[in-house]
Amino acid sequence: MENERRHYDAEFKREALRLLETSGKRVEELARDLGIHASLLWRWRRKARAVGPGEEAFPGQGKRLSAEDEVERLRRELEQVKLERDFLKKAAAYFAKESR
């Protein structure tokens, strides 16, 4: 049987850390209750503390934060709109010249 890696979503990780803070259980005990290895819980806790409050500690697998995604999307959209605007300016100038 192959050893497959299990992946946990950001919501599960945040909830596990919230339980760790509020339940009063030791890391090893909570990890056993959740069916995960204690080292995972320690790693998630260290990562959440390193990132700090108000920031996303678990953005996903190589994915950027949603604000960065939005900025990138808006930049692409702006570039497309500029190209369309320039084309329409040239077309309007061409037809204005032709109608004289």
Backbone as JSON Lines, residues from 0, in Angstrom:
{"i":0,"aa":"M","n":[0.84,-1.18,0.0],"ca":[0.0,0.0,0.0],"c":[0.89,1.25,0.0]}
{"i":1,"aa":"E","n":[0.53,2.18,-0.84],"ca":[1.32,3.4,-0.94],"c":[1.05,4.31,0.25]}
{"i":2,"aa":"N","n":[2.08,5.03,0.62],"ca":[1.95,6.01,1.7],"c":[1.49,7.32,1.1]}
{"i":3,"aa":"E","n":[0.2,7.62,1.2],"ca":[-0.32,8.85,0.62],"c":[-0.33,9.95,1.66]}
{"i":4,"aa":"R","n":[0.01,11.12,1.23],"ca":[0.03,12.29,2.1],"c":[-1.37,12.84,2.25]}
{"i":5,"aa":"R","n":[-1.76,13.12,3.45],"ca":[-3.06,13.73,3.67],"c":[-2.9,15.24,3.68]}
{"i":6,"aa":"H","n":[-3.88,15.91,3.11],"ca":[-3.86,17.36,3.06],"c":[-5.02,17.9,3.89]}
{"i":7,"aa":"Y","n":[-4.73,18.91,4.66],"ca":[-5.75,19.53,5.51],"c":[-5.98,20.96,5.02]}
{"i":8,"aa":"D","n":[-7.24,21.33,4.9],"ca":[-7.53,22.68,4.41],"c":[-7.29,23.71,5.51]}
{"i":9,"aa":"A","n":[-7.27,24.96,5.12],"ca":[-6.95,26.05,6.04],"c":[-7.98,26.14,7.16]}
{"i":10,"aa":"E","n":[-9.23,25.86,6.85],"ca":[-10.27,25.93,7.87],"c":[-10.03,24.9,8.97]}
{"i":11,"aa":"F","n":[-9.63,23.68,8.59],"ca":[-9.33,22.64,9.58],"c":[-8.17,23.07,10.47]}
{"i":12,"aa":"K","n":[-7.13,23.64,9.86],"ca":[-5.97,24.07,10.62],"c":[-6.33,25.17,11.61]}
{"i":13,"aa":"R","n":[-7.1,26.17,11.13],"ca":[-7.51,27.27,12.02],"c":[-8.36,26.75,13.18]}
{"i":14,"aa":"E","n":[-9.27,25.83,12.88],"ca":[-10.14,25.27,13.92],"c":[-9.32,24.46,14.92]}
{"i":15,"aa":"A","n":[-8.35,23.71,14.45],"ca":[-7.49,22.93,15.34],"c":[-6.72,23.86,16.28]}
{"i":16,"aa":"L","n":[-6.21,24.97,15.75],"ca":[-5.48,25.93,16.59],"c":[-6.42,26.63,17.58]}
{"i":17,"aa":"R","n":[-7.65,26.91,17.14],"ca":[-8.62,27.52,18.05],"c":[-8.93,26.55,19.2]}
{"i":18,"aa":"L","n":[-9.11,25.27,18.88],"ca":[-9.36,24.26,19.92],"c":[-8.17,24.15,20.87]}
{"i":19,"aa":"L","n":[-6.99,24.25,20.32],"ca":[-5.78,24.18,21.15],"c":[-5.76,25.31,22.17]}
{"i":20,"aa":"E","n":[-6.16,26.5,21.73],"ca":[-6.16,27.66,22.63],"c":[-7.29,27.62,23.65]}
{"i":21,"aa":"T","n":[-8.45,27.11,23.25],"ca":[-9.63,27.2,24.13],"c":[-9.91,25.95,24.95]}
{"i":22,"aa":"S","n":[-9.44,24.79,24.5],"ca":[-9.82,23.55,25.19],"c":[-9.01,23.28,26.45]}
{"i":23,"aa":"G","n":[-7.83,23.82,26.53],"ca":[-6.98,23.55,27.69],"c":[-6.27,22.21,27.6]}
{"i":24,"aa":"K","n":[-6.42,21.53,26.47],"ca":[-5.76,20.23,26.3],"c":[-4.31,20.44,25.85]}
{"i":25,"aa":"R","n":[-3.49,19.45,26.13],"ca":[-2.12,19.47,25.65],"c":[-2.11,19.18,24.16]}
{"i":26,"aa":"V","n":[-1.05,19.6,23.48],"ca":[-0.94,19.42,22.04],"c":[-1.09,17.94,21.65]}
{"i":27,"aa":"E","n":[-0.4,17.08,22.37],"ca":[-0.43,15.65,22.06],"c":[-1.83,15.08,22.2]}
{"i":28,"aa":"E","n":[-2.54,15.51,23.24],"ca":[-3.89,15.01,23.5],"c":[-4.87,15.48,22.42]}
{"i":29,"aa":"L","n":[-4.81,16.75,22.07],"ca":[-5.7,17.28,21.04],"c":[-5.39,16.66,19.69]}
{"i":30,"aa":"A","n":[-4.11,16.49,19.38],"ca":[-3.72,15.87,18.11],"c":[-4.29,14.46,18.01]}
{"i":31,"aa":"R","n":[-4.22,13.71,19.09],"ca":[-4.77,12.35,19.1],"c":[-6.28,12.39,18.87]}
{"i":32,"aa":"D","n":[-6.96,13.35,19.51],"ca":[-8.41,13.49,19.33],"c":[-8.77,13.83,17.88]}
{"i":33,"aa":"L","n":[-7.94,14.63,17.24],"ca":[-8.2,15.04,15.87],"c":[-7.72,14.03,14.83]}
{"i":34,"aa":"G","n":[-6.94,13.06,15.27],"ca":[-6.44,12.04,14.36],"c":[-5.26,12.51,13.52]}
{"i":35,"aa":"I","n":[-4.48,13.42,14.08],"ca":[-3.3,13.91,13.38],"c":[-2.09,13.73,14.28]}
{"i":36,"aa":"H","n":[-0.93,13.88,13.71],"ca":[0.3,13.77,14.49],"c":[0.56,15.08,15.22]}
{"i":37,"aa":"A","n":[1.08,14.99,16.43],"ca":[1.32,16.18,17.25],"c":[2.29,17.16,16.58]}
{"i":38,"aa":"S","n":[3.24,16.63,15.82],"ca":[4.21,17.52,15.16],"c":[3.52,18.45,14.15]}
{"i":39,"aa":"L","n":[2.43,17.97,13.53],"ca":[1.67,18.83,12.61],"c":[1.07,20.0,13.36]}
{"i":40,"aa":"L","n":[0.48,19.71,14.49],"ca":[-0.16,20.76,15.28],"c":[0.87,21.77,15.78]}
{"i":41,"aa":"W","n":[2.04,21.27,16.18],"ca":[3.11,22.18,16.6],"c":[3.54,23.07,15.43]}
{"i":42,"aa":"R","n":[3.67,22.48,14.24],"ca":[4.11,23.23,13.06],"c":[3.08,24.29,12.68]}
{"i":43,"aa":"W","n":[1.79,23.93,12.7],"ca":[0.74,24.89,12.38],"c":[0.72,26.04,13.37]}
{"i":44,"aa":"R","n":[0.93,25.7,14.63],"ca":[0.94,26.73,15.69],"c":[2.11,27.7,15.48]}
{"i":45,"aa":"R","n":[3.28,27.15,15.19],"ca":[4.47,27.98,14.97],"c":[4.27,28.89,13.75]}
{"i":46,"aa":"K","n":[3.69,28.34,12.7],"ca":[3.47,29.12,11.48],"c":[2.46,30.24,11.73]}
{"i":47,"aa":"A","n":[1.39,29.95,12.45],"ca":[0.36,30.96,12.74],"c":[0.94,32.08,13.59]}
{"i":48,"aa":"R","n":[1.79,31.75,14.53],"ca":[2.4,32.78,15.39],"c":[3.42,33.6,14.62]}
{"i":49,"aa":"A","n":[4.11,32.99,13.67],"ca":[5.12,33.71,12.89],"c":[4.49,34.72,11.95]}
{"i":50,"aa":"V","n":[3.34,34.37,11.39],"ca":[2.67,35.26,10.45],"c":[2.05,36.44,11.17]}
{"i":51,"aa":"G","n":[1.49,36.22,12.33],"ca":[0.92,37.31,13.1],"c":[-0.58,37.44,12.91]}
{"i":52,"aa":"P","n":[-1.21,38.22,13.77],"ca":[-2.66,38.38,13.7],"c":[-3.08,39.19,12.48]}
{"i":53,"aa":"G","n":[-4.24,38.87,11.95],"ca":[-4.78,39.62,10.82],"c":[-4.26,39.17,9.47]}
{"i":54,"aa":"E","n":[-3.29,38.28,9.46],"ca":[-2.76,37.78,8.19],"c":[-3.11,36.3,8.06]}
{"i":55,"aa":"E","n":[-3.18,35.84,6.86],"ca":[-3.53,34.45,6.59],"c":[-2.3,33.56,6.74]}
{"i":56,"aa":"A","n":[-2.33,32.67,7.73],"ca":[-1.2,31.78,7.97],"c":[-1.21,30.59,7.02]}
{"i":57,"aa":"F","n":[-2.38,30.24,6.49],"ca":[-2.5,29.06,5.65],"c":[-3.17,29.41,4.32]}
{"i":58,"aa":"P","n":[-2.44,30.08,3.4],"ca":[-3.07,30.53,2.17],"c":[-3.35,29.42,1.16]}
{"i":59,"aa":"G","n":[-2.74,28.28,1.29],"ca":[-2.96,27.2,0.34],"c":[-1.66,26.73,-0.23]}
{"i":60,"aa":"Q","n":[-1.75,25.86,-1.19],"ca":[-0.54,25.27,-1.75],"c":[0.03,26.16,-2.83]}
{"i":61,"aa":"G","n":[0.88,27.06,-2.44],"ca":[1.54,27.93,-3.39],"c":[0.64,29.02,-3.94]}
{"i":62,"aa":"K","n":[-0.53,29.13,-3.44],"ca":[-1.45,30.15,-3.93],"c":[-1.18,31.46,-3.21]}
{"i":63,"aa":"R","n":[-1.4,32.54,-3.95],"ca":[-1.21,33.85,-3.35],"c":[-2.43,34.21,-2.52]}
{"i":64,"aa":"L","n":[-2.26,35.2,-1.71],"ca":[-3.36,35.69,-0.91],"c":[-4.41,36.31,-1.81]}
{"i":65,"aa":"S","n":[-5.63,36.36,-1.37],"ca":[-6.72,36.84,-2.22],"c":[-6.52,38.3,-2.63]}
{"i":66,"aa":"A","n":[-5.96,39.13,-1.8],"ca":[-5.73,40.53,-2.15],"c":[-4.73,40.63,-3.31]}
{"i":67,"aa":"E","n":[-3.72,39.8,-3.28],"ca":[-2.73,39.8,-4.36],"c":[-3.36,39.31,-5.66]}
{"i":68,"aa":"D","n":[-4.23,38.31,-5.55],"ca":[-4.93,37.81,-6.73],"c":[-5.79,38.9,-7.34]}
{"i":69,"aa":"E","n":[-6.49,39.64,-6.51],"ca":[-7.36,40.71,-6.98],"c":[-6.56,41.8,-7.68]}
{"i":70,"aa":"V","n":[-5.42,42.18,-7.12],"ca":[-4.57,43.2,-7.73],"c":[-4.09,42.72,-9.09]}
{"i":71,"aa":"E","n":[-3.65,41.48,-9.17],"ca":[-3.17,40.93,-10.45],"c":[-4.3,40.89,-11.48]}
{"i":72,"aa":"R","n":[-5.48,40.48,-11.08],"ca":[-6.62,40.44,-11.98],"c":[-6.96,41.83,-12.5]}
{"i":73,"aa":"L","n":[-6.96,42.8,-11.59],"ca":[-7.27,44.18,-11.98],"c":[-6.22,44.76,-12.92]}
{"i":74,"aa":"R","n":[-4.96,44.41,-12.73],"ca":[-3.9,44.87,-13.63],"c":[-4.11,44.33,-15.04]}
{"i":75,"aa":"R","n":[-4.45,43.03,-15.12],"ca":[-4.71,42.44,-16.44],"c":[-5.92,43.1,-17.09]}
{"i":76,"aa":"E","n":[-6.96,43.32,-16.31],"ca":[-8.17,43.96,-16.84],"c":[-7.87,45.38,-17.31]}
{"i":77,"aa":"L","n":[-7.08,46.12,-16.55],"ca":[-6.72,47.48,-16.94],"c":[-5.95,47.48,-18.26]}
{"i":78,"aa":"E","n":[-5.02,46.57,-18.42],"ca":[-4.25,46.48,-19.65],"c":[-5.18,46.21,-20.84]}
{"i":79,"aa":"Q","n":[-6.14,45.31,-20.66],"ca":[-7.09,44.99,-21.73],"c":[-7.94,46.21,-22.08]}
{"i":80,"aa":"V","n":[-8.4,46.93,-21.08],"ca":[-9.23,48.13,-21.31],"c":[-8.42,49.2,-22.04]}
{"i":81,"aa":"K","n":[-7.16,49.36,-21.68],"ca":[-6.31,50.34,-22.37],"c":[-6.15,49.99,-23.84]}
{"i":82,"aa":"L","n":[-5.95,48.69,-24.13],"ca":[-5.82,48.27,-25.53],"c":[-7.1,48.56,-26.3]}
{"i":83,"aa":"E","n":[-8.24,48.27,-25.7],"ca":[-9.52,48.53,-26.36],"c":[-9.73,50.03,-26.58]}
{"i":84,"aa":"R","n":[-9.39,50.84,-25.58],"ca":[-9.53,52.29,-25.7],"c":[-8.68,52.84,-26.84]}
{"i":85,"aa":"D","n":[-7.42,52.39,-26.9],"ca":[-6.53,52.86,-27.96],"c":[-7.04,52.46,-29.33]}
{"i":86,"aa":"F","n":[-7.57,51.24,-29.44],"ca":[-8.13,50.79,-30.71],"c":[-9.32,51.66,-31.12]}
{"i":87,"aa":"L","n":[-10.2,51.94,-30.16],"ca":[-11.37,52.76,-30.47],"c":[-10.98,54.19,-30.85]}
{"i":88,"aa":"K","n":[-9.95,54.73,-30.23],"ca":[-9.48,56.07,-30.6],"c":[-9.02,56.08,-32.05]}
{"i":89,"aa":"K","n":[-8.24,55.06,-32.43],"ca":[-7.73,54.98,-33.79],"c":[-8.87,54.79,-34.79]}
{"i":90,"aa":"A","n":[-9.84,53.95,-34.42],"ca":[-10.98,53.72,-35.31],"c":[-11.81,54.99,-35.47]}
{"i":91,"aa":"A","n":[-12.02,55.72,-34.38],"ca":[-12.79,56.97,-34.45],"c":[-12.06,57.98,-35.33]}
{"i":92,"aa":"A","n":[-10.74,58.08,-35.21],"ca":[-9.96,59.0,-36.02],"c":[-10.04,58.61,-37.49]}
{"i":93,"aa":"Y","n":[-9.97,57.32,-37.77],"ca":[-10.03,56.84,-39.15],"c":[-11.37,57.19,-39.78]}
{"i":94,"aa":"F","n":[-12.47,56.91,-39.07],"ca":[-13.8,57.18,-39.62],"c":[-14.09,58.69,-39.69]}
{"i":95,"aa":"A","n":[-13.56,59.46,-38.8],"ca":[-13.72,60.91,-38.85],"c":[-13.02,61.48,-40.08]}
{"i":96,"aa":"K","n":[-11.84,60.93,-40.4],"ca":[-11.08,61.38,-41.56],"c":[-11.82,61.0,-42.85]}
{"i":97,"aa":"E","n":[-12.41,59.83,-42.87],"ca":[-13.09,59.33,-44.05],"c":[-14.4,60.06,-44.33]}
{"i":98,"aa":"S","n":[-15.07,60.57,-43.31],"ca":[-16.36,61.22,-43.49],"c":[-16.22,62.66,-43.97]}
{"i":99,"aa":"R","n":[-15.06,63.22,-43.99],"ca":[-14.85,64.62,-44.45],"c":[-14.99,64.76,-45.91]}
